[in-house]
C-alpha cells in the first residue's frame, strides 16, 4: 500500500484518523489484508478506484481491529452500488399462510457466507458526517462478525467477554427499547434496532463508533460490552450533544 494513498485515505476517514499511531498501523495492515482477500464489484454504474476501495476497507476493518484477521473469514465479495438499491423480499404470514413479496430500499446488506453490499453514496455521507450516529459499513460489518458462528442472533463469537453476560445484558436492553412507543425520543438508539436482536447489535455498534457518549447515557452496560469487544471508540469527545434519530 503506497504511503501517499494511505495518508490521503487517513485524512478522509475521521474514525481512522483519531486512532492512536499503534492502532493506525494495525488498521493499515488489516486493511491491506482485506484488499488482498476481498473482491470488489462496482455495479449499476458505480465507479471505484484504489482510493475508494481503501476507504471502504478501512471502515470495514475498524470493527475487526480488536478481533484480528480471523474475523474477516467466511466471505469474499464486496458489491458496491452508486446509491441505495432495491431488494425483493418475501414474507410468509404464519397465521394465514399467505406469501407476499415487495421491494425494500437499502443502503447496505450482509449475507451469511455471501457478499457485503454497500451504497457508495452512503459510505461517502458517513465519511462527511462521522459523528451523526450512522455508519453503514460498521453496521454491515457488525452483521458479518455476528454471522461468524452461524445465523445472525446479536451474539458474535466472544473470547474475553462471558457469553451469558452478553446475552442477558443485550436482551434486557433490547426489551427496554421494544417496550418504548414507536414515536418516542427517550432513547438515542434508532428504532430500526427493534427489528431483531441482530439489528440491535448492528445499530448500537454504529453508535459505539459515532456517538459513544449517547450510547453510554442510554445503555451504560451495552456501551461497556461494546468497548470490551471493539476497543475504545475513536469518536470519544467528538460527537454532538444528542438528538433523537430516525432511520
C-alpha positions as CSV (number, residue, x, y, z in Angstrom):
1,X,0.0,0.0,0.0
2,X,1.7,3.2,-1.1
3,X,2.2,5.8,1.7
4,X,0.6,8.7,-0.3
5,X,-2.6,6.6,-0.8
6,X,-2.7,5.6,2.9
7,X,-2.2,9.2,4.1
8,X,-4.8,10.5,1.7
9,X,-7.4,7.9,2.9
10,X,-6.5,8.6,6.5
11,X,-7.2,12.3,6.1
12,X,-10.6,11.4,4.6
13,X,-11.6,8.9,7.3
14,X,-12.1,10.7,10.7
15,X,-12.7,7.4,12.6
16,X,-9.3,6.0,11.5
17,X,-7.6,9.4,11.8
18,X,-8.4,9.6,15.5
19,X,-6.8,6.2,16.3
20,X,-3.5,6.2,18.2
21,X,-0.4,5.5,15.9
22,X,-0.2,1.9,17.0
23,X,-3.8,1.1,16.2
24,X,-3.5,3.1,12.9
25,X,-0.7,0.7,11.9
26,X,-2.7,-2.3,12.9
27,X,-5.6,-0.9,10.8
28,X,-3.3,-0.4,7.8
29,X,-2.1,-4.0,7.9
30,X,-5.6,-5.3,8.3
31,X,-6.9,-3.1,5.5
32,X,-4.2,-4.4,3.2
33,X,-5.2,-7.9,4.1
34,X,-8.8,-7.1,3.4
35,X,-8.0,-5.7,0.0
36,X,-5.9,-8.8,-0.8
37,X,-8.6,-11.2,0.2
38,X,-11.8,-9.5,-1.0
39,X,-13.0,-8.9,-4.5
40,X,-14.7,-5.6,-5.2
41,X,-17.5,-5.4,-7.8
42,X,-18.8,-2.0,-9.0
43,X,-22.5,-2.4,-10.0
44,X,-25.1,-0.2,-11.8
45,X,-22.5,2.4,-12.9
46,X,-20.7,2.8,-9.6
47,X,-17.1,4.0,-10.1
48,X,-14.4,2.6,-7.8
49,X,-10.7,3.3,-7.7
50,X,-7.9,2.3,-5.3
51,X,-8.7,5.3,-3.0
52,X,-12.4,4.3,-2.5
53,X,-11.6,0.6,-2.1
54,X,-9.1,1.6,0.6
55,X,-11.7,3.9,2.4
56,X,-14.2,1.1,2.4
57,X,-11.6,-1.5,3.6
58,X,-10.5,0.9,6.4
59,X,-14.1,1.3,7.8
60,X,-14.8,-2.4,7.3
61,X,-11.7,-3.3,9.4
62,X,-12.4,-0.9,12.3
63,X,-14.9,-3.4,13.9
64,X,-12.5,-6.2,13.2
65,X,-9.4,-4.4,14.6
66,X,-9.6,-5.9,18.1
67,X,-10.8,-9.3,16.8
68,X,-8.0,-9.7,14.2
69,X,-7.6,-11.1,10.7
70,X,-9.6,-14.3,11.5
71,X,-12.7,-12.2,11.9
72,X,-12.6,-11.5,8.1
73,X,-13.1,-15.1,7.2
74,X,-16.0,-16.9,5.5
75,X,-16.8,-14.5,2.6
76,X,-15.1,-12.8,-0.3
77,X,-17.1,-10.3,-2.3
78,X,-17.9,-6.6,-1.8
79,X,-20.7,-5.3,-4.0
80,X,-20.9,-1.6,-4.5
81,X,-23.9,0.3,-5.9
82,X,-23.7,4.1,-6.6
83,X,-26.6,4.7,-4.2
84,X,-29.4,2.9,-2.4
85,X,-30.5,-0.3,-4.0
86,X,-33.7,-2.4,-4.1
87,X,-34.0,-5.9,-2.8
88,X,-37.1,-8.1,-3.4
89,X,-38.3,-9.6,-0.1
90,X,-40.9,-12.4,0.5
91,X,-42.9,-12.5,3.7
92,X,-44.8,-15.6,4.9
93,X,-47.7,-14.9,7.3
94,X,-47.7,-17.9,9.7
95,X,-51.3,-17.2,10.6
96,X,-52.8,-17.1,7.1
97,X,-50.2,-19.0,5.1
98,X,-50.1,-16.1,2.6
99,X,-46.8,-15.2,1.0
100,X,-46.4,-11.6,-0.1
101,X,-43.4,-10.0,-2.0
102,X,-42.2,-6.5,-2.2
103,X,-39.2,-4.3,-2.8
104,X,-37.1,-2.9,0.0
105,X,-34.7,0.0,-0.5
106,X,-31.4,-0.5,1.3
107,X,-28.1,1.3,1.9
108,X,-26.3,-1.9,2.9
109,X,-26.7,-5.6,3.4
110,X,-24.6,-8.5,4.6
111,X,-25.2,-12.1,3.6
112,X,-24.1,-15.1,5.7
113,X,-21.2,-16.6,3.7
114,X,-22.1,-14.2,0.9
115,X,-21.2,-10.6,-0.1
116,X,-21.1,-7.3,1.7
117,X,-23.3,-4.9,-0.2
118,X,-23.0,-1.2,0.1
119,X,-24.2,2.1,-1.3
120,X,-21.3,4.3,-2.2
121,X,-23.3,7.4,-1.6
122,X,-24.0,6.4,2.0
123,X,-20.3,5.5,2.5
124,X,-19.4,9.0,1.4
125,X,-22.0,10.6,3.6
126,X,-20.7,8.7,6.6
127,X,-17.2,10.0,5.9
128,X,-18.5,13.5,5.7
129,X,-20.7,13.2,8.8
130,X,-18.8,10.8,11.1
131,X,-20.5,11.7,14.4
132,X,-24.2,11.6,13.4
133,X,-24.9,8.1,14.7
134,X,-24.8,6.3,11.4
135,X,-22.2,4.2,9.6
136,X,-23.4,1.8,7.0
137,X,-20.0,-0.1,6.7
138,X,-19.8,-0.5,10.5
139,X,-23.4,-1.7,10.6
140,X,-22.9,-4.4,7.9
141,X,-19.6,-5.5,9.3
142,X,-21.3,-6.0,12.7
143,X,-23.6,-8.4,10.9
144,X,-20.6,-10.1,9.4
145,X,-19.0,-10.6,12.9
146,X,-22.3,-11.7,14.2
147,X,-22.6,-14.4,11.5
148,X,-19.1,-15.9,12.1
149,X,-20.7,-18.6,14.3
150,X,-23.9,-19.1,12.4
151,X,-27.1,-17.2,11.5
152,X,-27.3,-13.6,13.0
153,X,-28.6,-13.5,16.5
154,X,-26.8,-10.5,18.0
155,X,-24.1,-12.6,19.7
156,X,-20.8,-12.6,17.9
157,X,-18.0,-15.0,18.9
158,X,-16.7,-13.9,22.2
159,X,-13.3,-14.5,23.7
160,X,-12.8,-12.5,26.9
161,X,-16.4,-11.5,27.5
162,X,-18.7,-14.0,29.3
163,X,-21.3,-15.1,26.7
164,X,-24.1,-15.3,29.3
165,X,-23.4,-11.8,30.5
166,X,-23.6,-10.5,26.9
167,X,-26.8,-12.3,26.2
168,X,-28.5,-11.2,29.4
169,X,-27.5,-7.5,29.1
170,X,-28.3,-7.3,25.4
171,X,-31.7,-9.0,25.9
172,X,-32.6,-6.6,28.7
173,X,-31.6,-3.6,26.6
174,X,-33.4,-4.8,23.5
175,X,-36.6,-5.4,25.6
176,X,-36.4,-1.9,27.0
177,X,-36.2,-0.4,23.5
178,X,-39.1,-2.6,22.2
179,X,-41.3,-1.5,25.1
180,X,-41.0,2.2,24.1
181,X,-43.7,3.8,21.9
182,X,-42.8,3.9,18.2
183,X,-42.7,7.8,18.3
184,X,-40.6,8.0,21.4
185,X,-37.4,10.1,21.6
186,X,-36.4,8.8,25.0
187,X,-33.6,6.8,23.6
188,X,-30.9,7.7,21.0
189,X,-31.0,4.2,19.7
190,X,-32.6,4.1,16.3
191,X,-36.0,2.3,16.3
192,X,-34.7,0.2,13.4
193,X,-32.9,-1.8,16.2
194,X,-36.3,-3.2,17.2
195,X,-36.4,-5.4,14.1
196,X,-34.4,-8.1,15.8
197,X,-31.6,-8.9,18.2
198,X,-29.1,-8.9,15.3
199,X,-30.2,-5.4,14.1
200,X,-30.0,-4.1,17.7
201,X,-26.4,-5.2,17.8
202,X,-25.6,-3.6,14.5
203,X,-27.3,-0.3,15.3
204,X,-25.6,0.1,18.7
205,X,-22.3,-0.8,17.0
206,X,-22.8,2.3,14.8
207,X,-23.4,4.3,18.0
208,X,-20.2,2.9,19.6
209,X,-18.2,4.3,16.7
210,X,-20.1,7.6,16.1
211,X,-21.9,8.6,19.3
212,X,-20.5,6.6,22.2
213,X,-21.5,9.2,24.9
214,X,-25.1,9.0,23.9
215,X,-25.0,5.2,24.0
216,X,-23.3,5.3,27.4
217,X,-26.0,7.6,28.6
218,X,-28.9,5.4,27.3
219,X,-27.4,1.9,27.9
220,X,-24.2,2.0,30.0
221,X,-24.0,-1.8,30.2
222,X,-24.2,-2.1,26.4
223,X,-21.6,0.6,26.0
224,X,-19.2,-1.2,28.3
225,X,-19.7,-4.5,26.5
226,X,-19.0,-2.9,23.1
227,X,-15.9,-1.2,24.3
228,X,-14.6,-4.5,25.6
229,X,-15.5,-6.1,22.2
230,X,-14.4,-3.4,19.8
231,X,-11.9,-1.3,21.9
232,X,-12.2,2.3,22.8
233,X,-14.2,4.4,20.3
234,X,-12.3,6.8,18.2
235,X,-15.3,9.2,18.5
236,X,-14.9,9.9,22.2
237,X,-15.2,13.7,22.7
238,X,-16.2,14.3,19.1
239,X,-19.9,13.6,18.8
240,X,-22.7,16.2,19.2
241,X,-24.6,16.7,22.3
242,X,-27.5,14.5,21.3
243,X,-30.7,14.2,19.3
244,X,-33.5,11.7,18.5
245,X,-32.5,9.8,15.4
246,X,-34.7,8.2,12.8
247,X,-33.6,5.9,10.1
